[in-house]
């Protein structure tokens, strides 16, 4: 990958500049992994996110008022979906 290389020797500012240009999220290829490793990782993170959301919800059903546990999770999921950026081609 052309993004990752050993910078030439120089002052500290050279290294800081190099580090600042690195991507915020490393691609699986940088670690010798298949691109699908990123998909698997995102699936696991999503499951953990929604598992945590479910665990934070009250376990006592409401007495006919307010949102149910499922409605609240669906609302949170819709909010997360709205915040996900459009796919870039």
N, C-alpha and C positions, 0 to 999 in steps of 0.2 A: 504494500500500500504506500503510495507516494506521500501520504500525510505524516507517516511515522518514519523518522530517520534520526540519526544521532547528530545533534547540531555541532557546528565547528566550535573550537575553543574560543573563548572571548570573555568579555566582562559579564557580570551578573545580569545586566539588562538584556543581553542577547538571549540568555536562557529564559528569562521571564517573558520575553517577546515570543519565543518559540512555544512555551507552555500556553500562553494566552491564545495562540492560533489553533491549538489542538481542539478537536470536537468535544462537546460536553458529554456525549454518549459514544462510547467506543463500539465499533462494529465487531461482530463475532470473528470476522476474518482477521482482525488484528491479533487475535489469540489462536489462530489456526483452526477455528471452528467453522462449521457449516453455517450458512446464512439462516437456516431454519432454527438454529440454536437461539437466535434472538426472538423468534416467534414463540418458542417453548418457554422462554424466560418471561415474556410478556403475559402468556396465559397463566403462568404460576403467580405472577404479581397480581393479576386481575382477580384470581381466585382468592388470594390472601386479602386483597382490598375488600371484596364483598363478604368474605368470611368475617372480617373485622367489623364491617358495617352491621352484619346480622347479630354479631355477639354484643354490640353496643345497644341494640334495641331492647326495650323492656320486654320481659318474658311473660308478663301478666296481660292477658287480653283486655282491651278497653271495654267498658260497659255500654257498648252501642254508640259511643260518640268518639270523635277524633278519627285519625287514620289507623288502619290496621298495620301490623308489622310489614306485611307484603307491600301495601300501598306506599309506606314510607321508603322502603328499599327501592321500589320502582321509581319513585320520585327522585331519590338520590342518584340512581343509575341514569335517569334521563338528564339530570343536571350534569353529571360527569360526561355524558355523551355530547352535550351541547358545548362543553369546554374542549373537546378533542378537536385539534385542527383538521382542516380538510386534507385529504390525501393529495400530495404533490406528485405530479407526473414527471 
